[in-house]
Amino acid sequence: MPRIPSYITRDETPEELRAAFDEVAGARGGAMGGPYGVLLHSPEVATRSSNLGNYVRFNSRLTPAQVETATLAVARFMNAEVMWASHVAFGLRDGVRQVVIDTIANRGDLSSLTDEERELIQYVRELLDEKRVTQPTFDALLARYGNAGVVDLAGLVGYYLFVGTALNTFGVEAPAGTPRLP
């Protein structure tokens, strides 16, 4: 159970938060999940982060599989069970190979992955573990995605760090029966 109320349906949402609920849920196809039920307590944080999330997830220069690979690497770093559970399903739907998911989950060696998979995961690991990205990793990303694509990737990682922080701070739990981190 979250540490503060999580508003998942419009009916349970206090009147003063319903405009933000409507905006966030509307941008998410009518659904309210992940961190947004608790983020509604600060309507500006909820709506502004939702806008960023919609861009980096659905409208950036990255493919859905690239988005989900990087997102899973962030979820693993944050040990964010809700993020992990939902993005395993999204990743499989969007073409992320099971071996990639297993490698991320177990913090495994990247040598058996494709260059693209390895570069994405290596980037997230370097940035989050070392707070820096090595020049070879950056150069590989730049060659593959260009300036704008690398900016989109950095924005995606930053957004999901925020999401993981919110999920972990407020104790938002993954639904029963969903994939768990080892």
Secondary structure as UniProt FT lines:
FT   TURN            10..12
FT   HELIX           15..17
FT   HELIX           18..27
FT   TURN            28..30
FT   TURN            34..35
FT   HELIX           36..39
FT   TURN            40..41
FT   HELIX           43..54
FT   HELIX           55..59
FT   HELIX           64..78
FT   HELIX           81..93
FT   TURN            94..95
FT   HELIX           98..105
FT   TURN            106..107
FT   TURN            111..112
FT   HELIX           115..125
FT   HELIX           126..130
FT   HELIX           135..170
FT   TURN            176..177
//
